[in-house]
Amino acid sequence: MNDDFKLEAEIFGRYLLHGKNPDAKSISLYVDAMNLRPAAAIGRDEKILRFILKNKWSIGMIDGALAFSKKKSVVRRKILFMSAILETRPQYAALFLQQKRSWFYNIYIFWVGCRAILKMMCGKLILVFF
């Protein structure tokens, strides 16, 4: 079970850090959190989690779809656990803090929003099979 938690931490961490690998301490904290406050995936959530662990490319789409359709999903809860851990780690704090940006950043945000909607729709299609 701890190996599953470790794999989850690595995948969720990479997703939240935009491709960067989380450090060993962040992974350890995630494993400890899952052991202390287990978020057991059962039924459909278990199938979705297994799919994500085998198909890492799908996490953004599935996370987007679950954010709109099933906010209390165990998969979303696990992602939020990892997000909370990474936000408190000093080496990753700058990724989560507000920064001063030029007005061109608004164009980028528009692009990211459009991409998020597309990912959410693709995730909905994937979730049809679960």
C-alpha positions as CSV (number, residue, x, y, z in Angstrom):
1,M,0.0,0.0,0.0
2,N,2.8,2.4,0.8
3,D,4.3,1.8,-2.7
4,D,0.9,2.9,-4.1
5,F,1.0,6.0,-2.0
6,K,4.5,6.8,-3.1
7,L,3.6,6.4,-6.8
8,E,0.5,8.6,-6.2
9,A,2.7,11.2,-4.6
10,E,5.2,11.2,-7.5
11,I,2.4,11.4,-10.1
12,F,0.4,14.1,-8.3
13,G,3.5,16.0,-7.4
14,R,4.7,16.1,-11.0
15,Y,1.3,17.2,-12.2
16,L,1.1,20.0,-9.6
17,L,4.7,21.1,-10.2
18,H,4.3,21.2,-14.0
19,G,6.6,18.3,-14.7
20,K,9.2,18.7,-11.9
21,N,9.7,15.8,-9.6
22,P,8.7,16.3,-6.0
23,D,11.5,15.9,-3.4
24,A,11.7,12.8,-1.2
25,K,10.4,14.7,1.9
26,S,7.2,15.8,0.0
27,I,6.6,12.2,-1.0
28,S,7.2,11.0,2.6
29,L,4.8,13.6,3.9
30,Y,2.1,12.5,1.4
31,V,2.6,8.8,2.4
32,D,2.4,9.8,6.1
33,A,-0.8,11.8,5.4
34,M,-2.4,8.9,3.6
35,N,-1.5,6.5,6.4
36,L,-2.9,8.9,9.1
37,R,-6.0,10.0,7.2
38,P,-6.7,7.4,4.5
39,A,-8.7,8.4,1.5
40,A,-9.7,4.9,0.3
41,A,-10.7,4.8,-3.3
42,I,-13.6,2.4,-3.8
43,G,-15.8,1.5,-6.8
44,R,-15.6,4.1,-9.6
45,D,-12.9,6.2,-7.8
46,E,-10.7,3.2,-7.5
47,K,-11.0,2.5,-11.3
48,I,-10.2,6.2,-12.0
49,L,-7.2,6.2,-9.7
50,R,-5.8,3.0,-11.3
51,F,-6.3,4.5,-14.7
52,I,-4.4,7.6,-13.7
53,L,-1.5,5.6,-12.2
54,K,-1.2,3.7,-15.4
55,N,-1.8,6.6,-17.8
56,K,-0.1,9.6,-16.3
57,W,-1.0,11.8,-19.3
58,S,-4.6,11.7,-18.3
59,I,-4.4,13.3,-14.9
60,G,-5.1,16.9,-16.1
61,M,-8.1,15.9,-18.1
62,I,-9.6,13.7,-15.3
63,D,-8.9,16.3,-12.6
64,G,-10.6,19.0,-14.7
65,A,-13.6,16.8,-15.3
66,L,-13.9,15.8,-11.6
67,A,-13.7,19.4,-10.6
68,F,-16.9,20.1,-12.3
69,S,-18.8,16.8,-11.9
70,K,-17.7,15.2,-8.7
71,K,-15.9,17.7,-6.4
72,K,-15.8,15.3,-3.4
73,S,-14.1,12.5,-5.4
74,V,-11.3,10.6,-3.6
75,V,-9.0,11.3,-6.5
76,R,-9.5,15.1,-6.1
77,R,-9.0,14.8,-2.3
78,K,-5.7,13.0,-2.9
79,I,-4.6,15.7,-5.4
80,L,-5.5,18.4,-2.9
81,F,-3.6,16.6,-0.1
82,M,-0.5,16.7,-2.3
83,S,-1.2,20.3,-3.3
84,A,-1.3,21.4,0.4
85,I,2.0,19.6,1.1
86,L,3.8,21.2,-1.9
87,E,2.5,24.7,-1.0
88,T,4.1,24.4,2.4
89,R,7.5,23.3,1.2
90,P,10.0,26.2,0.9
91,Q,11.5,25.2,-2.4
92,Y,8.1,25.1,-4.1
93,A,6.5,28.1,-2.4
94,A,7.4,30.5,-5.2
95,L,5.3,28.4,-7.6
96,F,2.2,29.0,-5.6
97,L,2.7,32.6,-4.5
98,Q,1.3,35.6,-6.5
99,Q,3.9,37.3,-8.6
100,K,4.0,40.7,-10.4
101,R,3.3,40.1,-14.1
102,S,2.9,42.2,-17.3
103,W,-0.4,42.7,-18.9
104,F,0.6,40.1,-21.6
105,Y,0.1,37.5,-18.8
106,N,-3.7,38.0,-19.3
107,I,-3.4,36.6,-22.8
108,Y,-1.6,33.6,-21.3
109,I,-4.3,33.2,-18.7
110,F,-6.9,33.2,-21.4
111,W,-5.0,30.5,-23.3
112,V,-4.7,28.4,-20.1
113,G,-8.5,28.8,-19.5
114,C,-9.3,27.6,-23.0
115,R,-7.0,24.7,-22.6
116,A,-8.5,23.8,-19.2
117,I,-12.0,23.7,-20.7
118,L,-10.7,21.5,-23.5
119,K,-9.0,19.2,-21.0
120,M,-12.2,19.1,-18.9
121,M,-14.3,18.0,-21.9
122,C,-11.7,15.3,-22.8
123,G,-11.8,14.1,-19.2
124,K,-15.5,13.9,-19.3
125,L,-15.2,11.6,-22.3
126,I,-12.7,9.4,-20.5
127,L,-14.9,9.2,-17.4
128,V,-17.8,7.9,-19.5
129,F,-16.0,4.6,-19.5
130,F,-15.9,4.3,-15.7
